[in-house]
Amino acid sequence: MLLDRINSTGSVYMNHTIVDGVYMLRCAVRSTLTEELHVVAAWKLIKEEVDALTKRVESGV
């Protein structure tokens, strides 16, 4: 659900992997034009989506 929410924004594309049985999100930064501000913006988006999902779960929706 989190992965779908992040990808649906169109701002960041992430995928997933499983390492030692643990589900993880990952994002490949492959452009030489990528700067720190892009990574910071991606992290901000991830945190916002986590917060939104947390509130949704806590409210029972």
mmCIF file of the N, C-alpha and C atoms, coordinates in Angstrom:
data_MODEL
# 
_entry.id   MODEL 
# 
loop_
_atom_site.group_PDB 
_atom_site.id 
_atom_site.type_symbol 
_atom_site.label_atom_id 
_atom_site.label_alt_id 
_atom_site.label_comp_id 
_atom_site.label_asym_id 
_atom_site.label_entity_id 
_atom_site.label_seq_id 
_atom_site.pdbx_PDB_ins_code 
_atom_site.Cartn_x 
_atom_site.Cartn_y 
_atom_site.Cartn_z 
_atom_site.occupancy 
_atom_site.B_iso_or_equiv 
_atom_site.pdbx_formal_charge 
_atom_site.auth_seq_id 
_atom_site.auth_comp_id 
_atom_site.auth_asym_id 
_atom_site.auth_atom_id 
_atom_site.pdbx_PDB_model_num 
ATOM 1   N N  . MET A 1 1  ? 0.820   -1.188  0.000   1.00 0.00 ? 1  MET A N  1 
ATOM 2   C CA . MET A 1 1  ? 0.000   0.000   0.000   1.00 0.00 ? 1  MET A CA 1 
ATOM 3   C C  . MET A 1 1  ? 0.871   1.260   0.000   1.00 0.00 ? 1  MET A C  1 
ATOM 4   N N  . LEU A 1 2  ? 1.893   1.308   0.834   1.00 0.00 ? 2  LEU A N  1 
ATOM 5   C CA . LEU A 1 2  ? 2.787   2.466   0.869   1.00 0.00 ? 2  LEU A CA 1 
ATOM 6   C C  . LEU A 1 2  ? 3.479   2.645   -0.472  1.00 0.00 ? 2  LEU A C  1 
ATOM 7   N N  . LEU A 1 3  ? 3.982   1.574   -1.019  1.00 0.00 ? 3  LEU A N  1 
ATOM 8   C CA . LEU A 1 3  ? 4.670   1.638   -2.309  1.00 0.00 ? 3  LEU A CA 1 
ATOM 9   C C  . LEU A 1 3  ? 3.742   2.189   -3.389  1.00 0.00 ? 3  LEU A C  1 
ATOM 10  N N  . ASP A 1 4  ? 2.513   1.731   -3.419  1.00 0.00 ? 4  ASP A N  1 
ATOM 11  C CA . ASP A 1 4  ? 1.545   2.220   -4.406  1.00 0.00 ? 4  ASP A CA 1 
ATOM 12  C C  . ASP A 1 4  ? 1.264   3.705   -4.228  1.00 0.00 ? 4  ASP A C  1 
ATOM 13  N N  . ARG A 1 5  ? 1.131   4.137   -2.992  1.00 0.00 ? 5  ARG A N  1 
ATOM 14  C CA . ARG A 1 5  ? 0.860   5.560   -2.723  1.00 0.00 ? 5  ARG A CA 1 
ATOM 15  C C  . ARG A 1 5  ? 2.021   6.427   -3.192  1.00 0.00 ? 5  ARG A C  1 
ATOM 16  N N  . ILE A 1 6  ? 3.237   5.998   -2.899  1.00 0.00 ? 6  ILE A N  1 
ATOM 17  C CA . ILE A 1 6  ? 4.411   6.771   -3.307  1.00 0.00 ? 6  ILE A CA 1 
ATOM 18  C C  . ILE A 1 6  ? 4.494   6.848   -4.826  1.00 0.00 ? 6  ILE A C  1 
ATOM 19  N N  . ASN A 1 7  ? 4.366   5.717   -5.481  1.00 0.00 ? 7  ASN A N  1 
ATOM 20  C CA . ASN A 1 7  ? 4.488   5.687   -6.939  1.00 0.00 ? 7  ASN A CA 1 
ATOM 21  C C  . ASN A 1 7  ? 3.352   6.433   -7.631  1.00 0.00 ? 7  ASN A C  1 
ATOM 22  N N  . SER A 1 8  ? 2.178   6.463   -7.025  1.00 0.00 ? 8  SER A N  1 
ATOM 23  C CA . SER A 1 8  ? 1.039   7.130   -7.659  1.00 0.00 ? 8  SER A CA 1 
ATOM 24  C C  . SER A 1 8  ? 1.204   8.646   -7.706  1.00 0.00 ? 8  SER A C  1 
ATOM 25  N N  . THR A 1 9  ? 2.113   9.193   -6.929  1.00 0.00 ? 9  THR A N  1 
ATOM 26  C CA . THR A 1 9  ? 2.333   10.642  -6.964  1.00 0.00 ? 9  THR A CA 1 
ATOM 27  C C  . THR A 1 9  ? 3.013   11.069  -8.260  1.00 0.00 ? 9  THR A C  1 
ATOM 28  N N  . GLY A 1 10 ? 3.753   10.156  -8.871  1.00 0.00 ? 10 GLY A N  1 
ATOM 29  C CA . GLY A 1 10 ? 4.479   10.489  -10.090 1.00 0.00 ? 10 GLY A CA 1 
ATOM 30  C C  . GLY A 1 10 ? 5.770   11.250  -9.838  1.00 0.00 ? 10 GLY A C  1 
ATOM 31  N N  . SER A 1 11 ? 6.054   11.553  -8.584  1.00 0.00 ? 11 SER A N  1 
ATOM 32  C CA . SER A 1 11 ? 7.273   12.296  -8.249  1.00 0.00 ? 11 SER A CA 1 
ATOM 33  C C  . SER A 1 11 ? 8.477   11.395  -8.057  1.00 0.00 ? 11 SER A C  1 
ATOM 34  N N  . VAL A 1 12 ? 8.211   10.195  -7.570  1.00 0.00 ? 12 VAL A N  1 
ATOM 35  C CA . VAL A 1 12 ? 9.266   9.242   -7.252  1.00 0.00 ? 12 VAL A CA 1 
ATOM 36  C C  . VAL A 1 12 ? 8.798   7.875   -7.724  1.00 0.00 ? 12 VAL A C  1 
ATOM 37  N N  . TYR A 1 13 ? 9.716   7.082   -8.233  1.00 0.00 ? 13 TYR A N  1 
ATOM 38  C CA . TYR A 1 13 ? 9.373   5.694   -8.542  1.00 0.00 ? 13 TYR A CA 1 
ATOM 39  C C  . TYR A 1 13 ? 10.228  4.800   -7.662  1.00 0.00 ? 13 TYR A C  1 
ATOM 40  N N  . MET A 1 14 ? 9.561   3.957   -6.903  1.00 0.00 ? 14 MET A N  1 
ATOM 41  C CA . MET A 1 14 ? 10.258  3.023   -6.031  1.00 0.00 ? 14 MET A CA 1 
ATOM 42  C C  . MET A 1 14 ? 9.798   1.616   -6.366  1.00 0.00 ? 14 MET A C  1 
ATOM 43  N N  . ASN A 1 15 ? 10.599  0.651   -5.974  1.00 0.00 ? 15 ASN A N  1 
ATOM 44  C CA . ASN A 1 15 ? 10.192  -0.745  -6.076  1.00 0.00 ? 15 ASN A CA 1 
ATOM 45  C C  . ASN A 1 15 ? 10.539  -1.418  -4.761  1.00 0.00 ? 15 ASN A C  1 
ATOM 46  N N  . HIS A 1 16 ? 10.413  -2.726  -4.712  1.00 0.00 ? 16 HIS A N  1 
ATOM 47  C CA . HIS A 1 16 ? 10.662  -3.414  -3.444  1.00 0.00 ? 16 HIS A CA 1 
ATOM 48  C C  . HIS A 1 16 ? 11.594  -4.598  -3.652  1.00 0.00 ? 16 HIS A C  1 
ATOM 49  N N  . THR A 1 17 ? 12.103  -5.050  -2.539  1.00 0.00 ? 17 THR A N  1 
ATOM 50  C CA . THR A 1 17 ? 12.907  -6.262  -2.508  1.00 0.00 ? 17 THR A CA 1 
ATOM 51  C C  . THR A 1 17 ? 12.675  -6.930  -1.158  1.00 0.00 ? 17 THR A C  1 
ATOM 52  N N  . ILE A 1 18 ? 13.107  -8.151  -1.046  1.00 0.00 ? 18 ILE A N  1 
ATOM 53  C CA . ILE A 1 18 ? 13.057  -8.859  0.233   1.00 0.00 ? 18 ILE A CA 1 
ATOM 54  C C  . ILE A 1 18 ? 14.468  -9.327  0.542   1.00 0.00 ? 18 ILE A C  1 
ATOM 55  N N  . VAL A 1 19 ? 14.977  -8.900  1.687   1.00 0.00 ? 19 VAL A N  1 
ATOM 56  C CA . VAL A 1 19 ? 16.321  -9.264  2.122   1.00 0.00 ? 19 VAL A CA 1 
ATOM 57  C C  . VAL A 1 19 ? 16.202  -9.981  3.461   1.00 0.00 ? 19 VAL A C  1 
ATOM 58  N N  . ASP A 1 20 ? 16.675  -11.206 3.512   1.00 0.00 ? 20 ASP A N  1 
ATOM 59  C CA . ASP A 1 20 ? 16.589  -12.009 4.738   1.00 0.00 ? 20 ASP A CA 1 
ATOM 60  C C  . ASP A 1 20 ? 15.169  -12.031 5.294   1.00 0.00 ? 20 ASP A C  1 
ATOM 61  N N  . GLY A 1 21 ? 14.185  -12.118 4.396   1.00 0.00 ? 21 GLY A N  1 
ATOM 62  C CA . GLY A 1 21 ? 12.793  -12.200 4.807   1.00 0.00 ? 21 GLY A CA 1 
ATOM 63  C C  . GLY A 1 21 ? 12.152  -10.875 5.174   1.00 0.00 ? 21 GLY A C  1 
ATOM 64  N N  . VAL A 1 22 ? 12.880  -9.775  5.031   1.00 0.00 ? 22 VAL A N  1 
ATOM 65  C CA . VAL A 1 22 ? 12.352  -8.455  5.384   1.00 0.00 ? 22 VAL A CA 1 
ATOM 66  C C  . VAL A 1 22 ? 12.010  -7.694  4.103   1.00 0.00 ? 22 VAL A C  1 
ATOM 67  N N  . TYR A 1 23 ? 10.754  -7.247  4.002   1.00 0.00 ? 23 TYR A N  1 
ATOM 68  C CA . TYR A 1 23 ? 10.279  -6.475  2.856   1.00 0.00 ? 23 TYR A CA 1 
ATOM 69  C C  . TYR A 1 23 ? 10.830  -5.061  2.967   1.00 0.00 ? 23 TYR A C  1 
ATOM 70  N N  . MET A 1 24 ? 11.462  -4.582  1.909   1.00 0.00 ? 24 MET A N  1 
ATOM 71  C CA . MET A 1 24 ? 12.065  -3.247  1.917   1.00 0.00 ? 24 MET A CA 1 
ATOM 72  C C  . MET A 1 24 ? 11.706  -2.494  0.650   1.00 0.00 ? 24 MET A C  1 
ATOM 73  N N  . LEU A 1 25 ? 11.547  -1.184  0.796   1.00 0.00 ? 25 LEU A N  1 
ATOM 74  C CA . LEU A 1 25 ? 11.381  -0.321  -0.366  1.00 0.00 ? 25 LEU A CA 1 
ATOM 75  C C  . LEU A 1 25 ? 12.756  0.132   -0.815  1.00 0.00 ? 25 LEU A C  1 
ATOM 76  N N  . ARG A 1 26 ? 12.892  0.329   -2.125  1.00 0.00 ? 26 ARG A N  1 
ATOM 77  C CA . ARG A 1 26 ? 14.174  0.821   -2.622  1.00 0.00 ? 26 ARG A CA 1 
ATOM 78  C C  . ARG A 1 26 ? 13.943  1.763   -3.789  1.00 0.00 ? 26 ARG A C  1 
ATOM 79  N N  . CYS A 1 27 ? 14.901  2.632   -3.955  1.00 0.00 ? 27 CYS A N  1 
ATOM 80  C CA . CYS A 1 27 ? 14.850  3.620   -5.019  1.00 0.00 ? 27 CYS A CA 1 
ATOM 81  C C  . CYS A 1 27 ? 16.245  3.706   -5.621  1.00 0.00 ? 27 CYS A C  1 
ATOM 82  N N  . ALA A 1 28 ? 16.328  3.538   -6.910  1.00 0.00 ? 28 ALA A N  1 
ATOM 83  C CA . ALA A 1 28 ? 17.625  3.613   -7.585  1.00 0.00 ? 28 ALA A CA 1 
ATOM 84  C C  . ALA A 1 28 ? 17.821  5.025   -8.124  1.00 0.00 ? 28 ALA A C  1 
ATOM 85  N N  . VAL A 1 29 ? 18.886  5.654   -7.706  1.00 0.00 ? 29 VAL A N  1 
ATOM 86  C CA . VAL A 1 29 ? 19.235  6.983   -8.210  1.00 0.00 ? 29 VAL A CA 1 
ATOM 87  C C  . VAL A 1 29 ? 20.295  6.769   -9.275  1.00 0.00 ? 29 VAL A C  1 
ATOM 88  N N  . ARG A 1 30 ? 19.894  6.945   -10.534 1.00 0.00 ? 30 ARG A N  1 
ATOM 89  C CA . ARG A 1 30 ? 20.774  6.547   -11.622 1.00 0.00 ? 30 ARG A CA 1 
ATOM 90  C C  . ARG A 1 30 ? 21.155  7.682   -12.559 1.00 0.00 ? 30 ARG A C  1 
ATOM 91  N N  . SER A 1 31 ? 20.766  8.869   -12.251 1.00 0.00 ? 31 SER A N  1 
ATOM 92  C CA . SER A 1 31 ? 21.070  9.982   -13.141 1.00 0.00 ? 31 SER A CA 1 
ATOM 93  C C  . SER A 1 31 ? 22.196  10.831  -12.569 1.00 0.00 ? 31 SER A C  1 
ATOM 94  N N  . THR A 1 32 ? 23.085  11.247  -13.436 1.00 0.00 ? 32 THR A N  1 
ATOM 95  C CA . THR A 1 32 ? 24.156  12.148  -12.990 1.00 0.00 ? 32 THR A CA 1 
ATOM 96  C C  . THR A 1 32 ? 23.598  13.533  -12.676 1.00 0.00 ? 32 THR A C  1 
ATOM 97  N N  . LEU A 1 33 ? 22.361  13.785  -13.070 1.00 0.00 ? 33 LEU A N  1 
ATOM 98  C CA . LEU A 1 33 ? 21.733  15.078  -12.796 1.00 0.00 ? 33 LEU A CA 1 
ATOM 99  C C  . LEU A 1 33 ? 21.037  15.111  -11.438 1.00 0.00 ? 33 LEU A C  1 
ATOM 100 N N  . THR A 1 34 ? 20.946  13.958  -10.770 1.00 0.00 ? 34 THR A N  1 
ATOM 101 C CA . THR A 1 34 ? 20.310  13.897  -9.457  1.00 0.00 ? 34 THR A CA 1 
ATOM 102 C C  . THR A 1 34 ? 21.173  14.623  -8.441  1.00 0.00 ? 34 THR A C  1 
ATOM 103 N N  . GLU A 1 35 ? 20.528  15.481  -7.669  1.00 0.00 ? 35 GLU A N  1 
ATOM 104 C CA . GLU A 1 35 ? 21.223  16.251  -6.634  1.00 0.00 ? 35 GLU A CA 1 
ATOM 105 C C  . GLU A 1 35 ? 20.628  15.922  -5.271  1.00 0.00 ? 35 GLU A C  1 
ATOM 106 N N  . GLU A 1 36 ? 21.292  16.396  -4.242  1.00 0.00 ? 36 GLU A N  1 
ATOM 107 C CA . GLU A 1 36 ? 20.829  16.146  -2.881  1.00 0.00 ? 36 GLU A CA 1 
ATOM 108 C C  . GLU A 1 36 ? 19.390  16.611  -2.693  1.00 0.00 ? 36 GLU A C  1 
ATOM 109 N N  . LEU A 1 37 ? 19.023  17.722  -3.295  1.00 0.00 ? 37 LEU A N  1 
ATOM 110 C CA . LEU A 1 37 ? 17.660  18.238  -3.131  1.00 0.00 ? 37 LEU A CA 1 
ATOM 111 C C  . LEU A 1 37 ? 16.616  17.249  -3.648  1.00 0.00 ? 37 LEU A C  1 
ATOM 112 N N  . HIS A 1 38 ? 16.951  16.465  -4.661  1.00 0.00 ? 38 HIS A N  1 
ATOM 113 C CA . HIS A 1 38 ? 16.026  15.455  -5.166  1.00 0.00 ? 38 HIS A CA 1 
ATOM 114 C C  . HIS A 1 38 ? 15.838  14.322  -4.154  1.00 0.00 ? 38 HIS A C  1 
ATOM 115 N N  . VAL A 1 39 ? 16.927  13.922  -3.537  1.00 0.00 ? 39 VAL A N  1 
ATOM 116 C CA . VAL A 1 39 ? 16.863  12.849  -2.536  1.00 0.00 ? 39 VAL A CA 1 
ATOM 117 C C  . VAL A 1 39 ? 16.105  13.334  -1.304  1.00 0.00 ? 39 VAL A C  1 
ATOM 118 N N  . VAL A 1 40 ? 16.353  14.568  -0.904  1.00 0.00 ? 40 VAL A N  1 
ATOM 119 C CA . VAL A 1 40 ? 15.648  15.144  0.244   1.00 0.00 ? 40 VAL A CA 1 
ATOM 120 C C  . VAL A 1 40 ? 14.149  15.232  -0.046  1.00 0.00 ? 40 VAL A C  1 
ATOM 121 N N  . ALA A 1 41 ? 13.781  15.639  -1.254  1.00 0.00 ? 41 ALA A N  1 
ATOM 122 C CA . ALA A 1 41 ? 12.366  15.722  -1.630  1.00 0.00 ? 41 ALA A CA 1 
ATOM 123 C C  . ALA A 1 41 ? 11.718  14.338  -1.629  1.00 0.00 ? 41 ALA A C  1 
ATOM 124 N N  . ALA A 1 42 ? 12.439  13.342  -2.109  1.00 0.00 ? 42 ALA A N  1 
ATOM 125 C CA . ALA A 1 42 ? 11.920  11.972  -2.110  1.00 0.00 ? 42 ALA A CA 1 
ATOM 126 C C  . ALA A 1 42 ? 11.700  11.495  -0.679  1.00 0.00 ? 42 ALA A C  1 
ATOM 127 N N  . TRP A 1 43 ? 12.661  11.755  0.190   1.00 0.00 ? 43 TRP A N  1 
ATOM 128 C CA . TRP A 1 43 ? 12.538  11.342  1.591   1.00 0.00 ? 43 TRP A CA 1 
ATOM 129 C C  . TRP A 1 43 ? 11.355  12.040  2.256   1.00 0.00 ? 43 TRP A C  1 
ATOM 130 N N  . LYS A 1 44 ? 11.157  13.325  1.949   1.00 0.00 ? 44 LYS A N  1 
ATOM 131 C CA . LYS A 1 44 ? 10.023  14.073  2.498   1.00 0.00 ? 44 LYS A CA 1 
ATOM 132 C C  . LYS A 1 44 ? 8.709   13.434  2.053   1.00 0.00 ? 44 LYS A C  1 
ATOM 133 N N  . LEU A 1 45 ? 8.611   13.090  0.788   1.00 0.00 ? 45 LEU A N  1 
ATOM 134 C CA . LEU A 1 45 ? 7.407   12.444  0.267   1.00 0.00 ? 45 LEU A CA 1 
ATOM 135 C C  . LEU A 1 45 ? 7.156   11.107  0.966   1.00 0.00 ? 45 LEU A C  1 
ATOM 136 N N  . ILE A 1 46 ? 8.195   10.325  1.136   1.00 0.00 ? 46 ILE A N  1 
ATOM 137 C CA . ILE A 1 46 ? 8.061   9.029   1.813   1.00 0.00 ? 46 ILE A CA 1 
ATOM 138 C C  . ILE A 1 46 ? 7.526   9.229   3.230   1.00 0.00 ? 46 ILE A C  1 
ATOM 139 N N  . LYS A 1 47 ? 8.109   10.174  3.959   1.00 0.00 ? 47 LYS A N  1 
ATOM 140 C CA . LYS A 1 47 ? 7.657   10.435  5.329   1.00 0.00 ? 47 LYS A CA 1 
ATOM 141 C C  . LYS A 1 47 ? 6.203   10.901  5.361   1.00 0.00 ? 47 LYS A C  1 
ATOM 142 N N  . GLU A 1 48 ? 5.821   11.751  4.409   1.00 0.00 ? 48 GLU A N  1 
ATOM 143 C CA . GLU A 1 48 ? 4.436   12.228  4.360   1.00 0.00 ? 48 GLU A CA 1 
ATOM 144 C C  . GLU A 1 48 ? 3.465   11.077  4.113   1.00 0.00 ? 48 GLU A C  1 
ATOM 145 N N  . GLU A 1 49 ? 3.820   10.177  3.223   1.00 0.00 ? 49 GLU A N  1 
ATOM 146 C CA . GLU A 1 49 ? 2.946   9.044   2.933   1.00 0.00 ? 49 GLU A CA 1 
ATOM 147 C C  . GLU A 1 49 ? 2.881   8.072   4.114   1.00 0.00 ? 49 GLU A C  1 
ATOM 148 N N  . VAL A 1 50 ? 3.991   7.876   4.798   1.00 0.00 ? 50 VAL A N  1 
ATOM 149 C CA . VAL A 1 50 ? 3.985   7.034   6.003   1.00 0.00 ? 50 VAL A CA 1 
ATOM 150 C C  . VAL A 1 50 ? 3.081   7.661   7.061   1.00 0.00 ? 50 VAL A C  1 
ATOM 151 N N  . ASP A 1 51 ? 3.209   8.963   7.266   1.00 0.00 ? 51 ASP A N  1 
ATOM 152 C CA . ASP A 1 51 ? 2.373   9.651   8.251   1.00 0.00 ? 51 ASP A CA 1 
ATOM 153 C C  . ASP A 1 51 ? 0.890   9.533   7.900   1.00 0.00 ? 51 ASP A C  1 
ATOM 154 N N  . ALA A 1 52 ? 0.554   9.702   6.618   1.00 0.00 ? 52 ALA A N  1 
ATOM 155 C CA . ALA A 1 52 ? -0.843  9.609   6.189   1.00 0.00 ? 52 ALA A CA 1 
ATOM 156 C C  . ALA A 1 52 ? -1.394  8.204   6.428   1.00 0.00 ? 52 ALA A C  1 
ATOM 157 N N  . LEU A 1 53 ? -0.603  7.194   6.111   1.00 0.00 ? 53 LEU A N  1 
ATOM 158 C CA . LEU A 1 53 ? -1.051  5.814   6.340   1.00 0.00 ? 53 LEU A CA 1 
ATOM 159 C C  . LEU A 1 53 ? -1.174  5.507   7.828   1.00 0.00 ? 53 LEU A C  1 
ATOM 160 N N  . THR A 1 54 ? -0.249  6.011   8.620   1.00 0.00 ? 54 THR A N  1 
ATOM 161 C CA . THR A 1 54 ? -0.295  5.793   10.067  1.00 0.00 ? 54 THR A CA 1 
ATOM 162 C C  . THR A 1 54 ? -1.574  6.380   10.648  1.00 0.00 ? 54 THR A C  1 
ATOM 163 N N  . LYS A 1 55 ? -1.900  7.603   10.249  1.00 0.00 ? 55 LYS A N  1 
ATOM 164 C CA . LYS A 1 55 ? -3.132  8.238   10.735  1.00 0.00 ? 55 LYS A CA 1 
ATOM 165 C C  . LYS A 1 55 ? -4.358  7.441   10.310  1.00 0.00 ? 55 LYS A C  1 
ATOM 166 N N  . ARG A 1 56 ? -4.327  6.942   9.090   1.00 0.00 ? 56 ARG A N  1 
ATOM 167 C CA . ARG A 1 56 ? -5.461  6.158   8.583   1.00 0.00 ? 56 ARG A CA 1 
ATOM 168 C C  . ARG A 1 56 ? -5.640  4.881   9.400   1.00 0.00 ? 56 ARG A C  1 
ATOM 169 N N  . VAL A 1 57 ? -4.556  4.202   9.687   1.00 0.00 ? 57 VAL A N  1 
ATOM 170 C CA . VAL A 1 57 ? -4.619  2.961   10.472  1.00 0.00 ? 57 VAL A CA 1 
ATOM 171 C C  . VAL A 1 57 ? -5.082  3.259   11.896  1.00 0.00 ? 57 VAL A C  1 
ATOM 172 N N  . GLU A 1 58 ? -4.530  4.317   12.484  1.00 0.00 ? 58 GLU A N  1 
ATOM 173 C CA . GLU A 1 58 ? -4.894  4.660   13.858  1.00 0.00 ? 58 GLU A CA 1 
ATOM 174 C C  . GLU A 1 58 ? -6.358  5.061   13.989  1.00 0.00 ? 58 GLU A C  1 
ATOM 175 N N  . SER A 1 59 ? -6.920  5.635   12.924  1.00 0.00 ? 59 SER A N  1 
ATOM 176 C CA . SER A 1 59 ? -8.326  6.051   12.981  1.00 0.00 ? 59 SER A CA 1 
ATOM 177 C C  . SER A 1 59 ? -9.278  4.910   12.635  1.00 0.00 ? 59 SER A C  1 
ATOM 178 N N  . GLY A 1 60 ? -8.712  3.778   12.206  1.00 0.00 ? 60 GLY A N  1 
ATOM 179 C CA . GLY A 1 60 ? -9.533  2.614   11.903  1.00 0.00 ? 60 GLY A CA 1 
ATOM 180 C C  . GLY A 1 60 ? -10.169 2.625   10.532  1.00 0.00 ? 60 GLY A C  1 
ATOM 181 N N  . VAL A 1 61 ? -9.705  3.502   9.671   1.00 0.00 ? 61 VAL A N  1 
ATOM 182 C CA . VAL A 1 61 ? -10.281 3.583   8.312   1.00 0.00 ? 61 VAL A CA 1 
ATOM 183 C C  . VAL A 1 61 ? -9.705  2.503   7.442   1.00 0.00 ? 61 VAL A C  1 
# 
